[in-house]
Amino acid sequence: MNQAQQTHAKTPVAPVGNGLAKGWSPMHGNGHRAQVLPHDPYDSTLVANVHPTDWTNPEPAPRYNLVVIGAGTAGLVTAAGAAGLGAKVALVERHLMGGDCLNVGCVPSKCVIRSSRVVGEIRDAECFGIRVRGDVEIDFPAVMERMRRLRAGISHHDSARRFHEELGVDVFLGDGRFSGSDTIEVGGKTLRFKRAVIASGARAAHPNIPGLAEAGFLTNETVFTLTERPRRLAVIGGGPIGCELAQAFRRLGCEVALLHNANHILNREDADAAEIVQQTFMREGVQLILNADVRRVERTAEGKVLHFESAGKADTLTVDDILVGAGRAPNVEGLNLEAVGVQYDKKRGVAVNDQLQTTNTRIYAAGDICMDYKFTHAADFAARIVIQNTLFRGKKKLSALTMPWCTYTDPEIAHVGLYERDAQAKGIAIDTFTIPMSQVDRAIIDGEEDGFVKIHVKKGTDQILGATIVARHAGEMISEITLAMVGKLGLKTLASVIHPYPTQAEAIRKVGDAYNRTRLTPFVKSAFQHWLSWTR
Ligand SMILES: Cc1cc2nc3c(=O)[nH]c(=O)nc-3n(C[C@H](O)[C@H](O)[C@H](O)COP(=O)(O)OP(=O)(O)OC[C@H]3O[C@@H](n4cnc5c(N)ncnc54)[C@H](O)[C@@H]3O)c2cc1C
């Protein structure tokens, strides 16, 4: 993202659970009680940037090239990019500009994960010859305060004033809804559009478990408001969000149980990759309850009791808080989509074609509201497609993007392109080359040998079709392979890229070397031997 497009909410549910204080809630909204907590100077800065309470919506222009609903990554990038090209743009946000990523997603979670990694380092310090005497005290309130400070510091990128004053976007705070074939209503004002973009995102799905709502639970929309550490935490959901936060809270000193409804955590990733993270979780004392079916929850004097079945056996677990990370629900409600002929599904979101156009040809969508890839960078690049397709009658396609992603557990799992199972399903024959991190000097030096780099190529060629990396900084390493795929560089080229020694990314070059070795067929080797003996 460039500076103009650099961006970093959803509608938090009412606060529940321990350690939550009273805080700010916006004047706008559609009945949800949004909360920014604990309302310290950092949160005040955040709110002043992303939902200033003294904001006055501007007088609408007679007609906009684009009206964008939702100021998360997808909406911000669409609005900033389009305005930068000279379009007249209105951006409508009902809660916090910056959306999930800045307020209740990537930014706060990665801040907390960073602190938890420090604990991991200290825990393992003795392996490096460093003895830490006495207890290591984890100051949970300070960890959360650091997160709020950093989040507030980043928030000016997404601020209403910056978008209005610097980028020339008309920012409207309030609930946006379609009111006619070319109009959107917000706060009693009517915005007329040539094209509209739905970028209303998604929120945490609430599982239908009897007693859960009554007992109270946290989601990503409330967990970052905690100021006290829950002693015992149950995390429901072993996908990326659940796993990242389960490991972080465990390292920060909580007793954590992770309940997942499959026989493996992170089961969308390759089993060998997920297994490494699963083993790490077990070593670190995360209690894994797999094949779990949570039947009901009750609140007792001892805590919140989860009644579940796992591997056919009924059991209970008593905790202080429950964090739900069990999927995402698209924000389709209240937009009046029916009135404008935009088809949607309450689970899958707004239906779009490959050009991100909805069933109403004047209305497009981008980001979590319509895409399987629920990532900030995916929302960002979808927004760029929407700008071209709405303003310049472009025909850019989502399917043309090469989309990497990363789960920020320790070690991280990063992936791009096809998995082996995808190749099988598509009938594509592949060769797979893998280098374990235990064969990479820098990983050995760093004590970070758990992991591998695995690259799939089209059989008999060096054309890269996909890759998975498990490593401490896999998210940093995957970009080299993504670049190769985007630039159509083969594995042979990666083998010829000189990497500084010692680096963990050398593993990628070593995968290239492994590919090159397969080109040394017995015939070629014997030809070499003959030549060398003749020239001796
Ligand atoms: C805990 C967590 C960690 C994550 N970590 C990562 C990560 O590390 N890397 C990564 O790439 N992705 C991560 N994600 C995913 C990432 O946050 C989302 O993919 C991204 O925020 C999607 O952006 P968006 O613009 O589509 O939607 P959102 O960010 O959800 O923004 C949508 C906006 O629309 C507003 N809105 C909704 N309806 C209306 C309406 N009717 N009127 C006006 N405004 C409306 C909402 O208030 C919201 O601000 C994480 C998500 C979570 C929950």
The ligand as an ORCA input file, in Angstrom:
! r2SCAN-3c Opt
* xyz 0 1
  C      -8.593    -11.453     15.486
  C      -8.347    -11.241     14.009
  C      -7.054    -11.232     13.539
  C      -6.812    -11.037     12.183
  N      -5.522    -11.052     11.756
  C      -5.263    -10.878     10.444
  C      -3.925    -10.853      9.984
  O      -2.987    -11.000     10.755
  N      -3.704    -10.669      8.664
  C      -4.739    -10.505      7.775
  O      -4.496    -10.328      6.596
  N      -6.029    -10.513      8.190
  C      -6.314    -10.693      9.499
  N      -7.604    -10.673      9.927
  C      -8.694    -10.469      8.935
  C      -8.870     -8.991      8.582
  O      -9.055     -8.235      9.752
  C     -10.075     -8.822      7.655
  O      -9.914     -9.676      6.546
  C     -10.198     -7.390      7.143
  O     -10.372     -6.498      8.217
  C     -11.395     -7.273      6.174
  O     -11.576     -5.939      5.806
  P     -12.986     -5.439      5.250
  O     -12.787     -4.044      4.834
  O     -13.505     -6.394      4.265
  O     -14.001     -5.539      6.477
  P     -13.982     -4.891      7.940
  O     -12.619     -4.648      8.413
  O     -14.865     -5.770      8.752
  O     -14.685     -3.478      7.745
  C     -16.040     -3.348      7.437
  C     -16.546     -2.025      7.974
  O     -17.866     -1.802      7.494
  C     -18.621     -1.171      8.531
  N     -20.044     -1.378      8.240
  C     -20.717     -2.548      8.213
  N     -22.007     -2.333      7.858
  C     -22.132     -1.008      7.676
  C     -23.230     -0.175      7.309
  N     -24.448     -0.658      7.066
  N     -23.022      1.163      7.222
  C     -21.802      1.687      7.476
  N     -20.733      0.941      7.824
  C     -20.894     -0.383      7.915
  C     -18.130     -1.856      9.778
  O     -18.405     -1.068     10.929
  C     -16.638     -1.989      9.487
  O     -15.912     -0.890      9.966
  C      -7.884    -10.840     11.290
  C      -9.205    -10.827     11.759
  C      -9.429    -11.024     13.097
  C     -10.847    -10.997     13.590
*
